[in-house]
Amino acid sequence: MMRRSGENTPLLGNSRLLRTPASTHLYSDINSDPRDRNNGLGDFNSIETLEDSHRSDAENPEPEEEKEVKIDQEHILKAGFESLDYEVSDNLIYQREEKVKSSKTLALQWQEVRRWIICFLIGVLTGLTAGIIDLGVENVSGLKFQSVKELVDKCVTEQCMYYPLLVWLCFNMGLVLVGSVLTAYVEPVAAGSGIPQIKCYLNGVIVPHVVRIKTLMTKVVGVVCAVAGGLAVGKEGPMIHSGAVIAAGVSQGRSTSLKLDFSIFKVFRSDREKRDFVSAGAAAGVAAAFGAPVGGVLFSLEEGASFWNQALVWRIFFSSMTSTMTLNIVQSYIKDHPWELSYAGLINFGTFGNVNYQFVELFIVVVMGAIGGLLGALFNHINYKLTIFRMRFVQRRWQRVIEVMIVAAYTAAFAYILIYFSQDCMPLVENREPMLMQYYCKDGEFSSSARLFFDTPEATVKNLFHSNPGTYQPLTLFIFAAGYFFLACWTYGLTVPSGLFIPSLLVGAAWGRIVGILLSMASKNSGWVNLSLYSLVGASAMLGGIVRMTISLTVIIMEATANVPLGLPVMISLIVAKWVGDQFNEGIYDIHIHVQGVPMLGWEPLPLTANLNAKAVMSHPVTVFRMVETVERIIRVLKEEKHNGFPVVTDYEPNSSAPQENVELETFGTFRGLILRSQLIMILKKKLFVENPNLHDILKDLKMENFMDLYPRYLPIQRVSISPEEASYTVNLEPFMNQSQHVVLESASYSSIFSKFRSLGLRHVVVINFQNQVVGMVTRKDLARYTVDSHNGQISIAEKTIIL
């Protein structure tokens, strides 16, 4: 039988096909739906993946023989990742429905109204979730800090300072134990911030379990435990993932995990509609985290959504505004100031007031941006090496839990030792904060170094921005910034929900304040130095150097500070940090995406691909179906192949062994359309055979939503019951195939094919010759397998190794 290298077939061109060991748990069932598998492919931070040795089927046909193959983790592509079906199947049934729908204005208007209702619900539920997370973190952290503070005050005089440390360790390790066990054993995809996973989903790649209700529950509980447990993490990043999960669930009107179906919003049960709502959920998460609805929209555009239109922008902005307002109301009740709408987001940067700066200071901002870019590149490089180490040596779940416990203990020990040996005492002017600690300071003084740790990370960022000059000594800030830098680098990637925004802001605010202090010391007239400005610029430069975002971060910080004039230095620092960091490596999210072998398509095609055409990148040979196909062959192909799209052709005999004459490349019939795997299974399930006497009546009542009844977990072919007599029947695929499927000529360039995939959200493109005959297929993996290598100033095109 002819076999094509399509959506899942890894052997493409000169790329190597490698099989991973059984312990990697990658996709092996060729018929089960990938969205219903929990094998670690979605866990971007603690994935079970390749070991140092792999088996090459192409070079070692004997299963008992193995050959060691060294693989660069940045140059792999995993065949298990599937793509979303963003394109509408423009078949005869769909066309019939659209003709009827276009004549009913009220039906179209009601459908649009329901989209706005869903966006409203997404905003409300995301805001409520943010309020729950914040309430949990505040209460649990308050209990921990109060207990340790009472012991410290007692043990300073009784010489038992080891006791508060033990209690602090027990609190931290106990809390993170709950979060890590929940993540490792219940839903591993909830680990990390979730931004890389959502970014992949919005780019068109299915990450298993990424938008499940179980993921949301694990995320909420886990992030409360991680932040309250003292890890160098924030709760803002996970809010983006949480908003996306909420959006995916609300827009479908059901939960497949809980087996609940409210039978509403059925018209939106498709990848196309679902992804648009997930964009709104991600933006609502940003809006709730930072109180920045406009920044949320820009974040969804810059980091996530591949496809954009004006109507979608308005709905996303509406969802973001609703999320901000809901959290505002919830926070007002939590703070005992009902309906005082001054609590816009989870993090409050405080009021910067009239922060003035001179033109010459912009040059200092440029230098700070360069420092942020260098530190960000160093952070990303170290974290990349740690990620590779974890993938190779920390694969078992209990090992991941132990690693989290070790990091929690080290974090508490670092904080306690820094406070214990620091003599950073400041006079107590007005004790409005209950967690100010005296330690060994004199009466009427407090330990400013303790203030860095005895509060939530968000409150510490605010303190670094607005503390009076002289509150922190440069040496204390340097030790804190250096230690927290490596703690954050070590922590990101652990099997626990964690955000990277706040740790980055903390480190940047600390060294930014150091820059301000040094400028004050070096200047005779230090009145022009504003420590708040330099702390903010350092924070933005550090964050920009790590995540490499510019537009959305500028607007987010402007909205969070409520200060438009600060936008210029913030933007300059972010742009310079990105430029400098990009000279060394990618942003942290892109690094984690590529390390996991996700077929991610960037905004633009790679350079040096102009000499590649469709014939060079396509998969060949191709498995096709005839216009009228036998049931027996459909079942056999679906069981043997794991592809999701099949060209429908005429003038082709699959069992013909006669060689084709006068052809440069083998062809597979005249192209007529494309049929999806899920459609074929539904045809078999509903017995839509030509020999069925009721076929005409069934087709007359058949609707497109009938093909989406089981979305997104489609029925595997093994569960479709077909009798021996029915196996001899035939199916006419003409009413069901997509007659508007995108095709390209075999001479089409790589860049033109890439642009079609990126702008239209395609999953398959059929390659034809000048006689309209099928010669190949191009999928996302065929395009994503190319990468650019740079060596000694020279760049070249290389192919990634594709693994099963």
C-alpha positions in Angstrom: 0.0 0.0 0.0 1.1 3.5 -0.7 2.0 5.5 2.3 2.3 9.2 2.7 4.3 11.2 5.2 1.6 13.5 6.3 0.5 15.2 9.5 2.2 12.5 11.6 4.7 10.9 9.3 8.2 11.9 10.5 10.4 10.7 7.6 10.6 13.8 5.5 13.3 14.4 2.9 16.7 14.1 4.6 15.4 14.3 8.1 16.0 11.4 10.4 13.2 9.4 12.0 14.0 8.2 15.5 12.0 6.1 17.9 12.2 7.0 21.5 12.4 4.4 24.3 9.1 3.1 25.7 9.7 5.1 28.9 9.1 8.3 27.1 5.4 7.7 26.7 5.1 9.4 23.4 2.2 8.7 21.0 2.1 5.1 19.9 -1.6 4.4 19.4 -2.2 5.5 15.9 -5.9 5.6 16.2 -6.7 7.1 19.5 -7.4 10.8 19.5 -4.3 12.8 20.6 -6.4 15.2 22.7 -7.4 12.3 25.0 -3.9 11.2 25.9 -1.9 12.1 29.0 1.6 11.1 28.2 3.6 14.2 29.0 3.6 15.9 25.6 1.9 18.8 27.1 4.1 19.2 30.1 6.6 21.8 28.8 8.5 22.1 32.0 8.9 18.5 33.2 8.3 16.3 30.2 9.3 12.7 29.9 11.3 12.7 26.7 14.4 11.6 24.9 17.3 9.9 26.6 20.9 10.0 25.2 20.4 6.9 23.1 17.8 6.4 20.4 16.9 3.8 17.9 17.1 4.7 14.2 14.7 2.6 12.2 16.1 3.8 8.9 19.6 2.6 9.7 18.8 -0.4 12.0 15.9 -2.4 10.6 16.5 -5.2 13.1 14.6 -4.3 16.3 17.2 -5.9 18.6 20.1 -3.8 17.2 20.5 -0.3 18.6 22.8 2.5 17.5 23.7 5.5 19.6 22.7 8.8 18.1 23.6 12.1 19.6 20.8 14.6 19.2 20.9 18.3 19.8 17.7 19.0 21.8 17.1 22.2 19.9 17.0 20.3 16.6 14.2 17.8 17.2 10.6 17.8 16.2 8.1 15.5 17.8 5.7 13.7 15.5 3.1 13.3 18.2 1.9 16.9 18.2 -1.2 17.5 16.1 -2.6 20.6 14.5 -6.0 22.3 15.0 -8.6 22.2 12.2 -8.9 26.0 11.9 -10.2 25.8 8.3 -13.9 25.4 7.7 -14.8 22.2 5.8 -16.5 23.7 2.8 -18.6 20.7 1.7 -22.0 20.5 0.2 -23.7 20.1 3.7 -22.0 23.3 5.0 -22.9 25.2 1.8 -26.5 24.1 2.2 -26.6 25.3 5.8 -25.0 28.6 5.0 -27.6 29.3 2.3 -30.4 28.8 4.8 -28.6 30.7 7.5 -28.0 33.7 5.3 -31.7 34.2 4.8 -32.3 34.3 8.5 -31.0 37.6 9.9 -32.2 37.0 13.4 -30.3 33.7 13.6 -27.1 35.4 12.6 -27.6 38.2 15.1 -28.4 35.8 17.9 -25.2 33.9 17.1 -23.2 37.1 17.4 -24.9 38.0 20.6 -24.0 34.6 22.1 -20.3 35.3 21.3 -20.5 38.5 23.4 -22.3 36.6 26.2 -19.5 34.0 26.2 -16.8 36.7 26.3 -18.7 38.3 29.3 -18.8 35.0 31.1 -15.1 34.4 30.4 -14.2 37.8 31.9 -16.4 37.3 35.0 -15.1 33.7 35.7 -11.5 34.7 35.1 -11.8 37.7 37.5 -13.4 35.4 40.2 -10.6 32.9 39.7 -8.0 35.6 40.2 -9.7 36.7 43.4 -9.8 33.2 44.7 -6.1 32.8 44.0 -5.2 36.1 45.6 -7.3 35.4 48.7 -5.6 32.0 49.1 -2.1 33.4 48.7 -2.7 36.3 51.1 -4.3 34.1 53.9 -1.8 31.3 53.7 1.2 33.6 53.4 -0.1 35.7 56.3 -0.4 32.7 58.5 3.1 31.5 57.7 4.8 34.9 58.1 2.9 35.6 61.4 3.9 32.3 62.8 7.6 32.8 61.9 7.6 36.4 63.1 6.3 35.5 66.5 9.0 32.8 66.9 11.7 35.2 65.7 10.6 37.9 68.2 10.7 35.2 70.9 13.9 33.5 70.0 16.0 36.7 69.6 16.1 36.9 73.4 16.0 33.2 74.1 18.8 32.3 71.7 16.8 29.7 69.7 17.0 31.2 66.2 17.3 27.8 64.6 13.7 27.1 65.6 12.1 29.8 63.3 14.2 28.5 60.4 12.8 24.9 61.0 9.3 26.2 61.1 9.8 28.3 58.0 11.3 25.2 56.2 8.3 23.1 57.3 5.8 25.7 56.0 7.5 26.0 52.7 8.2 22.4 52.1 4.7 21.3 53.2 3.0 23.8 50.9 5.1 23.0 47.9 4.7 19.3 48.5 1.0 19.6 48.1 1.4 21.7 44.9 4.0 19.5 43.3 2.3 16.2 44.1 -0.9 17.5 42.7 0.9 18.6 39.5 3.0 15.6 39.1 0.4 12.9 39.7 -2.9 14.6 38.7 -2.1 17.0 35.7 1.5 17.6 34.7 0.5 20.1 32.0 -0.4 22.5 34.8 3.3 22.9 35.6 5.0 26.2 34.9 3.2 29.4 33.8 1.3 27.8 31.0 2.2 30.6 28.6 4.3 28.4 26.2 1.4 25.9 26.0 -1.2 28.5 25.3 1.1 30.2 22.8 1.3 26.9 21.0 -2.4 26.3 21.1 -3.1 29.8 19.6 -0.5 29.1 17.0 -2.5 26.0 15.9 -0.8 23.1 17.8 -2.8 20.8 20.0 -1.1 20.4 23.4 -2.9 17.5 25.2 -4.9 18.4 28.3 -3.9 22.0 28.1 -7.5 23.4 28.4 -9.1 20.8 30.7 -11.0 21.6 33.8 -8.6 19.3 35.8 -5.8 21.4 34.6 -7.5 24.5 35.9 -8.1 23.0 39.3 -4.5 21.9 39.6 -3.3 25.3 38.4 -5.3 27.2 41.0 -4.4 25.1 44.0 -0.8 24.6 42.8 0.0 28.3 42.3 -1.4 29.1 45.8 0.8 26.5 47.3 3.9 27.5 45.3 3.6 31.3 46.0 2.7 30.8 49.6 5.4 28.2 49.9 8.0 30.8 49.2 9.2 29.7 45.8 10.6 32.3 43.4 7.4 32.4 41.4 4.5 34.6 40.8 0.8 34.0 40.3 0.4 36.3 37.3 1.6 33.9 34.6 -0.7 31.1 35.6 -3.6 33.5 35.4 -3.1 33.6 31.6 -3.4 29.8 31.4 -6.3 29.8 33.8 -8.2 32.3 31.7 -7.6 30.2 28.6 -8.9 27.1 30.2 -12.0 28.9 31.4 -12.6 30.3 27.9 -12.3 26.9 26.3 -14.8 25.3 28.8 -17.4 28.1 28.7 -17.4 28.4 24.9 -18.2 24.7 24.5 -21.0 24.7 27.0 -19.8 21.4 28.5 -17.1 19.6 30.3 -15.9 16.3 28.8 -13.8 15.6 32.0 -16.8 16.0 34.3 -19.1 14.4 31.7 -21.4 17.5 31.9 -23.2 18.8 28.8 -25.4 21.8 29.1 -26.4 21.5 25.4 -25.7 25.2 24.8 -23.3 26.9 22.5 -23.2 23.8 20.2 -22.5 26.0 17.2 -19.2 27.0 18.7 -17.9 23.5 19.1 -15.0 23.7 16.6 -11.3 24.5 16.7 -11.9 27.7 14.8 -14.4 29.2 17.3 -12.7 27.7 20.4 -9.3 29.2 19.6 -10.8 32.7 19.2 -12.4 32.3 22.7 -9.1 31.0 24.1 -7.5 34.2 22.9 -10.0 36.2 24.8 -9.4 34.0 27.9 -5.6 34.6 27.7 -6.2 38.4 27.4 -8.6 38.3 30.4 -5.9 36.5 32.4 -3.4 39.3 31.7 -6.0 41.9 32.5 -6.8 40.3 35.9 -3.1 39.8 36.7 -2.0 43.4 36.0 -5.2 45.4 35.8 -4.3 46.1 32.2 -7.1 45.3 29.8 -5.4 47.0 26.8 -2.2 45.2 27.6 -4.1 41.9 27.7 -5.3 42.5 24.2 -1.9 43.3 22.9 -0.3 40.4 24.8 -2.8 38.0 23.1 -1.8 39.6 19.8 1.9 39.7 20.3 2.5 36.4 22.0 -0.4 34.2 21.1 -3.0 34.6 18.4 -2.0 33.9 14.8 -5.2 35.1 13.3 -6.8 38.5 14.0 -9.8 40.5 12.9 -11.5 43.7 14.1 -14.6 41.9 15.6 -12.4 39.6 17.6 -10.4 42.5 18.9 -13.5 44.1 20.3 -14.7 40.9 22.0 -11.3 40.3 23.5 -11.1 43.8 24.9 -14.7 43.5 26.3 -13.6 40.2 28.0 -10.5 41.9 29.4 -12.5 44.8 30.8 -15.0 42.5 32.3 -12.2 40.5 34.0 -10.6 43.7 35.4 -13.9 45.0 36.7 -14.9 41.6 38.3 -11.6 41.3 40.1 -11.9 44.9 41.2 -15.3 44.2 42.8 -14.0 41.0 44.4 -10.9 42.7 45.8 -13.0 45.5 47.2 -14.9 43.1 49.4 -11.7 41.2 50.4 -10.1 44.4 51.5 -13.2 45.4 53.4 -13.9 48.4 51.2 -17.0 47.2 49.2 -17.4 48.8 45.8 -14.3 50.9 46.1 -12.9 50.2 42.7 -9.2 50.8 43.2 -7.9 47.2 43.1 -7.6 46.6 39.4 -5.2 43.7 39.3 -3.4 41.0 41.4 -0.3 43.2 41.4 -0.3 46.8 42.3 2.8 48.8 41.3 1.7 51.7 43.5 1.4 55.4 42.6 4.5 56.8 40.9 3.2 60.4 40.9 5.2 63.0 39.0 8.4 61.1 38.1 10.6 63.5 36.2 13.6 62.6 34.2 16.1 64.4 32.0 17.0 63.7 28.4 20.5 62.6 29.4 19.0 59.9 31.6 17.6 58.1 28.5 21.2 57.1 27.7 21.4 55.5 31.2 18.2 53.8 30.3 19.7 52.4 27.1 22.6 51.0 29.1 20.3 49.5 31.7 18.3 47.9 28.8 21.5 46.3 27.5 22.3 45.0 31.0 18.8 43.6 31.1 19.3 41.9 27.8 22.6 40.3 28.9 21.2 39.1 32.2 18.1 37.8 30.4 20.2 35.9 27.9 22.2 34.4 30.8 19.0 33.5 32.6 17.6 31.8 29.5 20.8 29.9 28.8 21.1 28.6 32.3 17.5 27.6 32.4 17.9 25.9 29.1 20.7 23.8 30.4 18.7 23.0 33.5 15.7 21.9 31.3 17.9 19.6 29.3 19.3 18.1 32.5 15.7 17.6 33.9 14.6 15.9 30.7 17.4 13.4 30.8 17.8 12.7 34.5 14.7 13.9 36.4 12.0 11.8 34.6 10.2 10.0 37.4 7.4 11.8 39.2 8.8 11.2 42.6 12.1 12.7 41.5 10.4 15.8 40.3 8.6 16.2 43.6 11.8 15.8 45.5 13.5 18.5 43.4 10.7 20.9 44.2 11.2 20.1 47.9 14.9 20.8 47.7 14.4 24.1 45.9 11.8 25.1 48.6 14.2 24.3 51.4 17.1 26.1 49.7 14.9 29.2 49.1 13.9 29.4 52.8 17.5 28.8 53.9 18.8 31.5 51.6 16.3 34.1 52.8 16.9 33.3 56.5 20.7 33.3 56.2 20.6 36.7 54.4 18.4 38.2 57.0 20.4 36.7 59.9 23.8 38.0 58.8 22.6 41.3 57.4 22.9 44.4 59.6 20.5 46.4 57.3 18.6 48.2 60.1 16.4 51.2 59.4 14.6 53.5 61.8 10.9 52.7 62.3 9.2 55.9 61.3 5.6 54.7 61.2 4.7 51.0 61.6 1.8 50.5 59.3 3.1 47.1 58.1 2.5 44.3 60.5 5.3 42.1 59.1 8.2 44.5 59.8 10.7 42.5 61.9 13.3 43.8 64.3 15.6 40.7 64.5 18.9 42.0 66.1 18.2 45.6 65.3 17.9 48.2 68.1 14.6 49.2 69.5 12.8 51.5 67.1 14.5 50.0 64.1 13.5 47.2 61.7 15.4 44.8 59.4 15.0 46.1 55.8 16.5 42.8 54.5 13.7 40.9 56.3 11.2 43.1 54.5 12.4 41.6 51.2 11.2 38.2 52.2 8.5 38.6 54.8 5.8 39.6 52.3 4.3 38.3 49.1 6.4 38.8 46.0 4.0 41.4 44.6 4.3 43.5 47.8 8.1 43.2 47.7 8.1 44.6 44.1 6.0 47.5 45.3 8.4 48.1 48.2 11.4 48.2 45.9 9.7 50.7 43.7 8.6 53.1 46.4 10.8 52.7 49.5 12.6 55.8 50.7 16.2 56.4 49.8 18.5 54.6 52.3 16.0 51.8 53.1 18.2 49.2 51.4 22.0 49.0 51.3 23.6 48.2 47.9 25.3 45.1 49.3 22.0 43.7 50.6 20.3 44.4 47.3 23.2 42.9 45.3 23.1 39.6 47.3 19.3 39.5 47.1 19.3 40.2 43.3 22.1 37.6 42.6 20.5 35.0 44.8 17.0 35.5 43.6 18.2 35.5 40.0 19.6 31.9 40.3 16.6 30.8 42.5 14.2 32.0 39.8 16.2 30.3 37.1 16.3 27.1 39.1 12.6 27.3 39.9 11.2 27.9 36.4 10.7 24.5 35.0 9.9 22.7 38.3 6.8 20.5 38.5 4.6 23.1 40.1 2.5 26.0 38.7 4.7 29.0 38.5 4.9 32.4 36.9 8.0 34.2 35.7 6.8 37.8 35.6 7.2 38.6 39.3 10.6 37.0 39.9 11.9 38.9 36.8 10.5 42.2 38.1 11.9 41.5 41.6 15.4 40.9 40.3 15.3 43.8 37.9 13.9 46.2 40.5 16.7 45.2 42.9 19.6 45.9 40.5 17.8 48.9 39.1 17.7 50.4 42.5 21.4 49.6 42.9 22.0 51.6 39.7 20.1 54.5 41.2 22.0 54.4 44.5 25.3 54.3 42.7 24.4 57.3 40.6 23.4 59.2 43.7 26.7 58.3 45.4 28.7 59.4 42.2 26.9 62.7 41.8 27.5 65.8 43.8 23.9 66.8 43.4 21.8 63.6 43.7 18.5 65.4 43.7 18.0 64.4 40.0 18.2 60.7 40.8 14.8 59.1 41.3 15.1 55.6 42.7 11.6 54.7 41.7 12.4 55.4 38.0 15.5 53.3 38.0 13.8 50.4 39.9 11.1 50.4 37.3 13.4 50.6 34.4 15.5 47.8 35.8 12.4 45.7 36.3 11.2 46.2 32.8 14.7 45.6 31.3 15.0 42.3 33.2 11.6 41.1 32.2 12.1 42.1 28.6 15.5 40.4 28.5 13.9 37.1 29.6 10.6 37.0 27.8 11.5 39.3 24.8 8.2 41.1 24.6 8.0 44.8 23.8 4.6 46.3 22.8 2.4 44.4 25.3 4.8 44.8 28.2 5.1 48.5 27.7 1.4 49.0 27.8 1.0 46.6 30.7 3.5 48.5 32.8 2.0 51.8 31.8 -1.4 50.6 32.9 -0.1 49.1 36.1 1.7 52.3 37.0 -1.0 54.6 35.7 1.8 56.8 34.5 2.0 57.6 30.7 5.2 59.6 30.8 7.1 56.6 32.1 6.2 54.8 28.9 9.2 56.2 27.0 12.0 54.9 29.3 10.1 51.6 29.8 9.8 51.1 26.0 13.4 52.0 25.4 14.6 49.6 28.0 12.4 46.8 26.7 13.5 47.3 23.1 17.2 47.5 23.9 16.9 44.4 26.2 15.2 42.5 23.4 17.8 43.5 20.8 20.7 42.6 23.0 19.2 39.3 24.2 18.3 38.2 20.7 21.9 38.3 19.8 22.5 35.3 22.1 19.3 33.3 22.3 15.5 33.3 22.1 13.0 34.3 24.7 12.4 31.9 27.5 9.0 30.8 26.2 10.3 30.1 22.7 13.2 28.1 24.1 10.9 25.8 26.1 8.7 25.4 23.0 11.6 24.4 20.7 13.2 22.2 23.3 10.0 20.2 23.5 9.9 19.7 19.7 6.7 21.6 19.0 6.1 22.4 15.3 5.7 26.1 15.9 5.5 28.5 13.0 7.0 31.9 13.5 5.7 35.2 12.1 7.9 35.1 9.0 9.5 32.3 7.0 13.1 31.5 7.7 15.8 33.3 5.6 17.6 31.3 2.9 14.5 29.2 2.1 13.9 30.9 -1.2 15.5 28.0 -3.0 13.1 25.5 -1.5 9.8 24.6 -3.3 6.8 22.5 -2.6 8.5 19.4 -4.2 11.4 19.7 -1.8 9.3 20.1 1.4 6.2 18.0 0.7 5.5 14.5 1.9 5.5 11.7 -0.6 3.9 9.2 -1.4 0.3 10.0 -0.4 -2.6 8.0 0.8 -5.7 9.0 -1.1 -9.4 7.9 -1.3 -11.4 7.6 -4.4 -14.6 9.6 -4.9 -16.6 6.4 -4.3 -14.6 4.3 -1.9 -15.2 0.9 -0.4 -15.9 0.6 3.4 -13.3 -2.1 3.7 -10.5 0.1 2.4 -11.6 3.1 4.5 -11.5 1.0 7.7 -8.2 -0.6 6.7 -6.5 2.8 6.0 -7.8 4.4 9.2 -6.5 1.5 11.2 -3.1 1.4 9.5 -2.6 5.2 9.1 -2.7 7.9 11.7 -3.1 10.8 9.4 -6.0 13.3 9.8 -6.6 14.4 6.2 -6.8 12.5 3.0 -7.1 13.8 -0.6 -10.1 12.6 -2.5 -9.3 11.8 -6.2 -10.6 10.3 -9.4 -8.7 8.3 -12.0 -6.8 6.3 -9.4 -6.6 2.6 -8.5 -4.8 2.0 -5.2 -4.0 -1.6 -5.9 -2.6 -1.1 -9.4 1.0 -2.1 -9.8 1.4 -0.8 -13.3 4.2 1.7 -13.5 3.4 5.2 -14.6 5.0 6.2 -17.8 6.5 9.6 -18.8 6.1 11.0 -15.3 8.9 12.6 -13.3 7.1 12.0 -9.9 4.5 9.4 -9.1 1.0 10.8 -9.0 -2.1 9.7 -7.1 -5.1 10.6 -9.2 -6.9 13.9 -10.1 -7.6 16.0 -7.1 -11.3 16.7 -6.2 -11.2 17.6 -2.5 -10.1 16.6 1.0 -11.8 14.5 3.7 -10.9 14.5 7.4 -10.4 11.4 9.6 -13.2 12.5 12.0 -15.6 12.9 9.1 -14.8 9.4 7.8 -15.4 7.9 11.2 -18.8 9.7 11.5 -19.8 8.5 8.0 -19.1 4.9 9.1 -20.8 5.3 12.4 -24.0 6.7 10.8 -23.9 4.0 8.1 -23.9 6.6 5.3 -23.4 3.9 2.6 -24.5 4.1 -1.0 -26.4 0.8 -0.4 -28.3 2.3 2.5 -31.9 2.7 1.3 -32.5 5.6 3.7 -29.4 7.5 2.6 -31.3 10.2 0.8 -33.5 11.0 3.8 -30.5 10.9 6.2 -28.5 13.3 4.0 -31.4 15.7 3.8 -31.5 16.1 7.6 -27.8 15.8 8.2 -26.1 19.0 9.7 -22.5 20.0 10.3 -23.0 19.9 14.0 -23.6 16.1 13.7 -20.0 15.8 12.8 -19.0 17.7 15.9 -21.1 15.7 18.4 -18.0 14.1 20.0 -15.7 17.1 19.6 -12.9 17.3 20.7 -12.6 13.6 21.6 -13.5 11.8 18.5 -14.3 8.1 18.4 -11.4 5.8 17.5 -12.0 3.6 14.5 -11.8 0.4 16.7 -15.1 1.4 18.4 -17.0 1.7 15.1 -19.0 -1.5 14.5 -19.1 -2.7 10.9 -20.5 -6.1 9.9 -18.8 -8.2 7.2 -21.6 -7.4 4.8 -21.3 -3.7 5.4 -17.5 -3.9 4.7 -18.3 -4.7 1.1 -20.4 -1.5 0.7 -19.3 1.8 -0.7 -19.3 5.4 0.4 -19.8 8.4 -1.9 -17.4 11.1 -0.4 -18.5 13.9 -2.6 -21.1 15.5 -0.1 -18.6 15.4 2.8 -15.3 16.4 1.3 -13.9 19.9 1.5 -14.2 21.2 -2.1 -12.4 24.4 -1.3 -9.2 22.8 0.0 -6.1 24.9 -0.5 -3.7 23.5 -3.1 -0.3 24.6 -4.4 1.7 23.7 -7.5 4.7 21.5 -7.0 6.8 24.5 -8.1 5.4 26.9 -5.3 8.1 28.4 -3.1 8.5 27.6 0.6 7.8 31.2 1.6 4.5 31.3 -0.2 3.4 28.0 1.4 4.5 29.3 4.8 2.5 32.5 4.4 -0.6 30.5 3.5 -0.2 28.3 6.6 0.5 31.2 8.9 -2.2 33.6 7.7 -5.0 31.1 7.1 -4.3 28.7 9.9 -4.1 25.7 7.6 -3.5 22.1 8.6 -3.0 20.5 5.2 -2.1 21.8 1.8 -2.3 19.4 -1.2 0.5 19.6 -3.8 -0.6 19.1 -7.4 1.1 19.2 -10.8 -0.1 21.1 -13.9 -2.5 18.4 -14.7 -4.3 18.8 -11.3 -2.9 15.4 -10.1 -1.9 14.9 -6.5 1.8 14.5 -6.0 2.3 15.3 -2.3 1.0 16.9 0.9 2.5 19.7 3.0 1.7 19.9 6.7 2.9 22.1 9.6 5.7 19.7 10.4 7.0 19.8 6.8 7.5 23.5 7.3 8.6 23.5 10.9 11.4 21.0 10.4 13.6 23.6 8.8 15.8 25.7 11.0 18.7 28.2 10.6 22.1 27.3 11.9 24.8 30.0 12.6 28.5 29.2 12.7 31.4 31.6 12.5 29.1 34.3 11.2 27.7 32.1 8.4 24.1 31.0 8.4 22.7 27.9 6.7 19.5 25.9 6.5 19.4 22.6 8.5 16.7 20.0 9.1 15.4 18.9 12.5 15.4 15.3 13.5 11.8 14.1 13.8 11.0 11.6 16.5 8.1 9.5 17.4 
